[in-house]
Amino acid sequence: MNDETNVIYAGFWKRFAAYIIDFFVLFIPSFIIGFTIGMTYGNILTTDELEGLNNLVGIVISWLYWAVMESSPKQATLGKMALGIKVTNLNGERISFARASGRFFGKIVSSLLLLIGFIMIAITKKKQGLHDKMAGTLIVNQ
């Protein structure tokens, strides 16, 4: 960032609250799509195949939501917008779709390590989770 003295990094709880909002934003369309898949392919696929298909579709929906929104001119998902925070690169600039995608999939690594990748948000100087460090991103107050 050009002038780091004016940058206020978004902390753990603010980011968690934004995630909860985004979870509910995604819940309804994901439910509708999952229900439609179930009704369409329920008699064709096994239960395991149906579950796998729904999981795959859910991952794609989530990935596109976060990557498109965070790489957009708003630089934020609806949850982040509601709380006045946005995603930037290390220079305070808008991130690309590729970087936003890397950040999204980096959250899987943050999750697999007993959520330590997310706990890092609460203890690092710039409030970066492991996925933020991997993608070279910051979450800042607008």
Secondary structure, DSSP 8 states (H G I E B T S, - for coil): ---GGG--B--HHHHHHHHHHHHHHHHHHHHHHHHHHHHHHTTTS-HHHHHHHHHHHHHHHHHHHHHHHHTSTT-S-HHHHHHTEEEEETTS----HHHHHHHHHHHHHHHHTTTHHHHHHHHSTT---HHHHHHTEEEEE-
